[in-house]
């Protein structure tokens, strides 16, 4: 028994060994805890980075291209007839007949409509009767004055009485003249019951209807007809101030219309307002264009191309979708190589819808956000998605 006890005591670890084992176990446990904390921290940082990247908006950028579409300044224009007249009635009446409709070509003096004006006819009959009465009174006063002058030569009457008869003749003559003027006035009103074309042209509107009551002098009334002379056309264009010095009377231009995509119509600039409109910042100019075929229509929209230089030398083209419009005017969002946004104010020289020409505020090296969100501000960070082709030029790549 004693030998077994001695063997057990000999096999048991010593206190020093137990201490070393405990320290080792503690170190292992600490290492495991530290490893777990480090793993969780790294995972948390990775999640934060992923979340931060997900928050960044992804945008496409374009590079502005110098020169645009060459030396052509393309601006919207409004086409108007060389002469246009709204035809109103000058006398009250009812429409008896109308003899021209929209699209009809009419000649100078051609009758467009006939009105019934019975009141004017009766007034004219009364005026003629009044004139006949005044004429009879004048003739009687004339014969009386003649007799009294004869008797005055024989000293049968006094000078005073003869002068009275002469004065009565003058008064009766004035009354007769007034009555005649009233007759002619009513004759003119009666003549206005027929509406005539003031010049040769095309009927572009008609509001006359059979039996319609026409009241002359009514400011709210619409014209019965509108006649437009379309043999030549006027085209009005507002030229931005930056190009106004290069657009002068006598220079040629070409017109393009949506309904004739393959045709161009020549025009000549004839006059300029020589003043910058305070609201639009543009100068109004007028062009003339011959229209022998009638292809140009009054009121039409046209694109007018002027062959000028590059303005102030800083013309850059961008897609129209890259422009931000705010209370302070147009601007663009420019992204640097670090993805930081700067909103820059720009000046638009011309707007062709799909593309715009910028005369001030951009350089060729700027990366401009295409279709920027309205809430974008200077200092925001974005992520550039991919290269996007700028209009008519190279692609813009993320820095």
C-alpha positions, 0 to 999 in steps of 0.5 A, a space after each residue: 500500500 505504501 508503495 502505491 501511494 508513493 507512486 501516485 505522489 511521484 506521478 502528480 504534476 508539481 506546483 510549478 508545472 500547474 502554474 505554467 499550464 494555467 498561464 498558458 491557458 490564460 494566454 490562449 484565451 486572451 489571444 482568442 478574445 483578441 482575435 475575435 475582437 479584431 475580426 469583429 472590428 475589421 468586419 464593422 469597418 468593412 461594413 461601414 466602407 460598403 455603406 459609405 460607398 453605397 450612399 455616394 450617388 453614381 453619376 456619368 460625366 461628359 467633357 465639353 467640346 470646343 467649337 460646337 458645330 463650327 462657325 454656325 450660330 443656330 437660334 430659334 426664330 419666329 416666322 411672320 407674314 410680311 403684312 398681316 391685317 385683321 379685318 373688322 366691321 366698321 358698321 353694325 349689322 348681320 352677316 348676310 354672306 361670306 365669300 372667302 374661307 381659310 386658305 383662299 388666295 384673294 386679290 386686292 379689293 376682293 369682297 370677303 363678306 357682305 353685311 345687312 345694316 338696315 339701320 344705316 340704310 334708314 339713317 342714310 334715307 333720313 340724311 338725304 331728306 334733311 339735305 334736300 330740306 337744307 338745300 331748298 332753304 339755301 336756294 330760297 335764301 340765295 334768291 332772296 339775297 339776290 333780290 335785296 341786292 337788286 333793290 339795294 342798288 335802287 335804294 329801295 331797301 337799307 344796307 342793313 336789311 341787305 346784309 341780313 339777307 346775305 348772312 341768312 344765305 351764308 347760314 343756310 349754305 353752311 347747314 346744307 354743307 353739314 347735311 351733305 357731309 352727314 349723307 357722305 358719312 352714312 354712305 361710307 358706313 353703308 359701303 362698310 357693309 362689304 368687307 374687302 381685302 386690303 392687299 393680295 394674300 391668303 385668308 389665314 382666319 375666318 370668324 364670320 358666320 351667316 346671321 352673326 351680329 357684328 358690333 363695330 367698335 367692340 374691343 373684345 370682338 375677334 376679327 371676321 377675317 385675317 389676311 396675310 401677305 406670304 409672298 415674303 416673310 419676316 423672321 424675328 430672332 433674339 440674338 444673345 448679347 455675346 454674338 450681337 456684334 457679329 450679326 449685322 444687316 446684310 448677312 446671310 442666314 439659312 432657315 430650317 423647319 421641322 416639317 421640311 427636315 431636308 430643306 434649307 431656306 435662304 434669308 437675309 438680315 435686314 435690321 436690328 433693334 440695336 438694343 439689348 432687352 433687359 429681361 432676355 439679354 438679347 438683341 431682336 433682329 429681323 430677317 427677310 425670306 422669299 416665299 414663292 412656294 408658300 412653304 413658310 407659314 406665318 407663326 411657324 417656328 424655325 431654326 435660324 443658322 448664322 455663319 459667325 465666328 466662335 463668339 468670344 472664343 470660349 464656345 463649349 458644347 454640352 448636352 442639354 441634360 447637363 444644365 442645371 436651371 435655378 434662381 441664379 441662372 444656368 449652372 453645371 456640376 463639375 467633378 474633380 479627380 477625387 469625386 468632389 463636386 463644384 457647381 459652376 455658373 455658366 452663360 448659354 450662348 445658344 440652345 439647340 435643345 439637344 445640345 447647348 453652347 456655353 460661352 462662359 464658365 467652362 474649360 475643355 478639361 472639366 468633367 461635367 455631370 450629365 443629368 445631375 440631380 436637383 439637390 446636388 451642391 458644391 462639396 458633395 462627393 460622387 462616384 463616376 460610373 463610366 465614360 460617357 461620350 460628349 456631343 460630337 467629341 471624345 469620351 470623358 473618363 473618371 479621374 
